Amino acid sequence: MTPLLILIVASGGTLIGLSLPLIRRKVPPNSLYGFRVRQTLKNPEVWYPVNAYSGWRILWLGASIVLAAVVAYFVPGLDVAWYGSIVGIVAAVGLAVGLVQTFRYLRQLARDTK
């Protein structure tokens, strides 16, 4: 199970690393990287705050995945299927919550700028 732990921790670390330029507003509108929806791509004044907001969600998602992987690794008697399920559920729920929150923020930002 140690190789799986390493893979999952590396994946969570990658998410954290990818979130930092978004949080720091260093990523300009593009077609590959960031929260890319019609409203963000057509307006840099929307792109940067929404991507900074989503960057924080990605950072917390990566940290949650790493934490879940490490904690579950040390649960005695936990088999690989349960281990993967626990980490997968944390990742899926975190992603869903982050997406919902970011779309709500985008809608609020659009309403406030009208």
C-alpha atoms as an extended CHARMM CRD file, in Angstrom:
* protein
*
       114  EXT
         1         1  MET       CA              0.0000000000        0.0000000000        0.0000000000  PROA      1               0.0000000000
         2         2  THR       CA              3.0230000000        2.2840000000        0.3380000000  PROA      2               0.0000000000
         3         3  PRO       CA              3.3080000000        2.8940000000       -3.4390000000  PROA      3               0.0000000000
         4         4  LEU       CA             -0.3660000000        3.9380000000       -3.4590000000  PROA      4               0.0000000000
         5         5  LEU       CA              0.2670000000        6.3300000000       -0.5630000000  PROA      5               0.0000000000
         6         6  ILE       CA              3.1890000000        7.8720000000       -2.4550000000  PROA      6               0.0000000000
         7         7  LEU       CA              1.0940000000        8.2390000000       -5.6160000000  PROA      7               0.0000000000
         8         8  ILE       CA             -1.8230000000        9.8470000000       -3.7800000000  PROA      8               0.0000000000
         9         9  VAL       CA              0.3850000000       12.2060000000       -1.7690000000  PROA      9               0.0000000000
        10        10  ALA       CA              2.1540000000       13.2200000000       -4.9940000000  PROA      10              0.0000000000
        11        11  SER       CA             -1.2330000000       13.8480000000       -6.6390000000  PROA      11              0.0000000000
        12        12  GLY       CA             -2.3880000000       16.0010000000       -3.7360000000  PROA      12              0.0000000000
        13        13  GLY       CA              0.9280000000       17.8440000000       -3.7930000000  PROA      13              0.0000000000
        14        14  THR       CA              0.5230000000       18.4580000000       -7.5100000000  PROA      14              0.0000000000
        15        15  LEU       CA             -2.9050000000       20.0020000000       -6.8940000000  PROA      15              0.0000000000
        16        16  ILE       CA             -1.4110000000       22.2430000000       -4.2260000000  PROA      16              0.0000000000
        17        17  GLY       CA              1.3850000000       23.2760000000       -6.5980000000  PROA      17              0.0000000000
        18        18  LEU       CA             -1.0520000000       24.0180000000       -9.4090000000  PROA      18              0.0000000000
        19        19  SER       CA             -3.2360000000       26.1130000000       -7.1120000000  PROA      19              0.0000000000
        20        20  LEU       CA             -0.5300000000       28.5650000000       -6.0690000000  PROA      20              0.0000000000
        21        21  PRO       CA             -0.1790000000       30.5070000000       -9.3600000000  PROA      21              0.0000000000
        22        22  LEU       CA             -3.9810000000       30.7920000000       -9.5080000000  PROA      22              0.0000000000
        23        23  ILE       CA             -4.1580000000       32.1250000000       -5.9500000000  PROA      23              0.0000000000
        24        24  ARG       CA             -1.3890000000       34.6230000000       -6.7070000000  PROA      24              0.0000000000
        25        25  ARG       CA             -3.2400000000       35.7160000000       -9.8970000000  PROA      25              0.0000000000
        26        26  LYS       CA             -0.2710000000       34.8730000000      -12.1020000000  PROA      26              0.0000000000
        27        27  VAL       CA             -2.1840000000       32.8620000000      -14.7240000000  PROA      27              0.0000000000
        28        28  PRO       CA             -3.7070000000       34.9550000000      -17.5340000000  PROA      28              0.0000000000
        29        29  PRO       CA             -6.8450000000       33.8290000000      -19.3680000000  PROA      29              0.0000000000
        30        30  ASN       CA             -5.9730000000       30.8040000000      -21.5020000000  PROA      30              0.0000000000
        31        31  SER       CA             -7.5280000000       27.6480000000      -22.9100000000  PROA      31              0.0000000000
        32        32  LEU       CA             -5.5830000000       25.1130000000      -20.8040000000  PROA      32              0.0000000000
        33        33  TYR       CA             -5.2540000000       26.0700000000      -17.1390000000  PROA      33              0.0000000000
        34        34  GLY       CA             -7.6390000000       27.6450000000      -14.6700000000  PROA      34              0.0000000000
        35        35  PHE       CA            -11.3830000000       27.9080000000      -14.1120000000  PROA      35              0.0000000000
        36        36  ARG       CA            -12.2980000000       28.1680000000      -17.7840000000  PROA      36              0.0000000000
        37        37  VAL       CA            -15.9170000000       29.0240000000      -18.4370000000  PROA      37              0.0000000000
        38        38  ARG       CA            -17.3630000000       31.5610000000      -20.8500000000  PROA      38              0.0000000000
        39        39  GLN       CA            -17.6410000000       34.3440000000      -18.2530000000  PROA      39              0.0000000000
        40        40  THR       CA            -14.0340000000       34.0220000000      -17.0750000000  PROA      40              0.0000000000
        41        41  LEU       CA            -12.4740000000       33.6170000000      -20.5150000000  PROA      41              0.0000000000
        42        42  LYS       CA            -14.1010000000       36.7110000000      -21.9790000000  PROA      42              0.0000000000
        43        43  ASN       CA            -13.3520000000       39.0860000000      -19.0980000000  PROA      43              0.0000000000
        44        44  PRO       CA             -9.9900000000       39.3590000000      -17.2750000000  PROA      44              0.0000000000
        45        45  GLU       CA            -11.7230000000       41.3300000000      -14.5000000000  PROA      45              0.0000000000
        46        46  VAL       CA            -13.6990000000       38.1600000000      -13.7770000000  PROA      46              0.0000000000
        47        47  TRP       CA            -10.9250000000       35.6650000000      -14.6310000000  PROA      47              0.0000000000
        48        48  TYR       CA             -8.4820000000       36.6900000000      -11.9200000000  PROA      48              0.0000000000
        49        49  PRO       CA            -10.7830000000       36.8170000000       -8.8680000000  PROA      49              0.0000000000
        50        50  VAL       CA            -12.6450000000       33.6280000000       -9.8350000000  PROA      50              0.0000000000
        51        51  ASN       CA             -9.4140000000       31.7490000000      -10.4740000000  PROA      51              0.0000000000
        52        52  ALA       CA             -7.9200000000       32.9660000000       -7.1990000000  PROA      52              0.0000000000
        53        53  TYR       CA            -11.0700000000       31.7640000000       -5.4350000000  PROA      53              0.0000000000
        54        54  SER       CA            -10.9880000000       28.3870000000       -7.1770000000  PROA      54              0.0000000000
        55        55  GLY       CA             -7.2430000000       28.1730000000       -6.5110000000  PROA      55              0.0000000000
        56        56  TRP       CA             -7.9420000000       28.2310000000       -2.7820000000  PROA      56              0.0000000000
        57        57  ARG       CA            -10.4750000000       25.4240000000       -3.2630000000  PROA      57              0.0000000000
        58        58  ILE       CA             -7.8780000000       23.4060000000       -5.1880000000  PROA      58              0.0000000000
        59        59  LEU       CA             -5.2900000000       24.0070000000       -2.4760000000  PROA      59              0.0000000000
        60        60  TRP       CA             -7.6820000000       22.7470000000        0.2150000000  PROA      60              0.0000000000
        61        61  LEU       CA             -8.6490000000       19.7940000000       -1.9620000000  PROA      61              0.0000000000
        62        62  GLY       CA             -5.0030000000       18.8020000000       -2.3950000000  PROA      62              0.0000000000
        63        63  ALA       CA             -4.3340000000       19.1820000000        1.3280000000  PROA      63              0.0000000000
        64        64  SER       CA             -7.4530000000       17.1480000000        2.1850000000  PROA      64              0.0000000000
        65        65  ILE       CA             -6.3960000000       14.3580000000       -0.1580000000  PROA      65              0.0000000000
        66        66  VAL       CA             -2.9050000000       14.2380000000        1.3560000000  PROA      66              0.0000000000
        67        67  LEU       CA             -4.2970000000       14.2680000000        4.8920000000  PROA      67              0.0000000000
        68        68  ALA       CA             -6.8590000000       11.5430000000        4.1460000000  PROA      68              0.0000000000
        69        69  ALA       CA             -4.2090000000        9.3840000000        2.4700000000  PROA      69              0.0000000000
        70        70  VAL       CA             -1.7660000000        9.6940000000        5.3500000000  PROA      70              0.0000000000
        71        71  VAL       CA             -4.3420000000        9.1860000000        8.1090000000  PROA      71              0.0000000000
        72        72  ALA       CA             -5.9920000000        6.2200000000        6.3700000000  PROA      72              0.0000000000
        73        73  TYR       CA             -2.5730000000        4.6640000000        5.7360000000  PROA      73              0.0000000000
        74        74  PHE       CA             -2.0320000000        4.2960000000        9.4740000000  PROA      74              0.0000000000
        75        75  VAL       CA             -5.4340000000        2.7260000000       10.2100000000  PROA      75              0.0000000000
        76        76  PRO       CA             -4.6500000000       -0.8320000000       11.3040000000  PROA      76              0.0000000000
        77        77  GLY       CA             -6.1490000000       -3.5880000000        9.1640000000  PROA      77              0.0000000000
        78        78  LEU       CA             -7.4600000000       -1.2700000000        6.4380000000  PROA      78              0.0000000000
        79        79  ASP       CA             -7.2470000000       -3.0520000000        3.1010000000  PROA      79              0.0000000000
        80        80  VAL       CA             -6.3770000000       -1.3900000000       -0.2010000000  PROA      80              0.0000000000
        81        81  ALA       CA             -9.9750000000       -1.2740000000       -1.4540000000  PROA      81              0.0000000000
        82        82  TRP       CA            -11.1760000000        0.6190000000        1.6150000000  PROA      82              0.0000000000
        83        83  TYR       CA             -8.1140000000        2.8330000000        1.5610000000  PROA      83              0.0000000000
        84        84  GLY       CA             -8.7280000000        3.8120000000       -2.0530000000  PROA      84              0.0000000000
        85        85  SER       CA            -12.4310000000        4.2920000000       -1.4040000000  PROA      85              0.0000000000
        86        86  ILE       CA            -11.8410000000        6.6200000000        1.5260000000  PROA      86              0.0000000000
        87        87  VAL       CA             -9.3740000000        8.7740000000       -0.3690000000  PROA      87              0.0000000000
        88        88  GLY       CA            -11.5740000000        8.6900000000       -3.4860000000  PROA      88              0.0000000000
        89        89  ILE       CA            -14.6110000000        9.8580000000       -1.5300000000  PROA      89              0.0000000000
        90        90  VAL       CA            -12.6330000000       12.7070000000        0.0340000000  PROA      90              0.0000000000
        91        91  ALA       CA            -11.4380000000       13.7320000000       -3.4380000000  PROA      91              0.0000000000
        92        92  ALA       CA            -14.8870000000       13.4840000000       -5.0760000000  PROA      92              0.0000000000
        93        93  VAL       CA            -16.6990000000       15.3560000000       -2.3100000000  PROA      93              0.0000000000
        94        94  GLY       CA            -13.9810000000       18.0060000000       -2.1570000000  PROA      94              0.0000000000
        95        95  LEU       CA            -14.1020000000       18.5130000000       -5.9070000000  PROA      95              0.0000000000
        96        96  ALA       CA            -17.8980000000       18.7490000000       -5.9420000000  PROA      96              0.0000000000
        97        97  VAL       CA            -17.9730000000       21.2280000000       -3.0560000000  PROA      97              0.0000000000
        98        98  GLY       CA            -15.2340000000       23.3340000000       -4.6470000000  PROA      98              0.0000000000
        99        99  LEU       CA            -17.0350000000       23.4570000000       -7.9940000000  PROA      99              0.0000000000
       100       100  VAL       CA            -20.3420000000       24.4380000000       -6.4250000000  PROA      100             0.0000000000
       101       101  GLN       CA            -18.6860000000       27.1340000000       -4.3280000000  PROA      101             0.0000000000
       102       102  THR       CA            -16.7660000000       28.5200000000       -7.2940000000  PROA      102             0.0000000000
       103       103  PHE       CA            -19.8430000000       28.6680000000       -9.5270000000  PROA      103             0.0000000000
       104       104  ARG       CA            -21.7290000000       30.4430000000       -6.7170000000  PROA      104             0.0000000000
       105       105  TYR       CA            -18.8740000000       32.9110000000       -6.3650000000  PROA      105             0.0000000000
       106       106  LEU       CA            -18.8650000000       33.4960000000      -10.1220000000  PROA      106             0.0000000000
       107       107  ARG       CA            -22.6110000000       34.1410000000      -10.0930000000  PROA      107             0.0000000000
       108       108  GLN       CA            -22.2580000000       36.5300000000       -7.1280000000  PROA      108             0.0000000000
       109       109  LEU       CA            -19.3790000000       38.3740000000       -8.7960000000  PROA      109             0.0000000000
       110       110  ALA       CA            -21.3820000000       38.7360000000      -12.0090000000  PROA      110             0.0000000000
       111       111  ARG       CA            -24.3480000000       40.0780000000      -10.0290000000  PROA      111             0.0000000000
       112       112  ASP       CA            -22.1720000000       42.5580000000       -8.1080000000  PROA      112             0.0000000000
       113       113  THR       CA            -20.4970000000       43.9320000000      -11.2660000000  PROA      113             0.0000000000
       114       114  LYS       CA            -23.7750000000       44.7270000000      -13.0320000000  PROA      114             0.0000000000
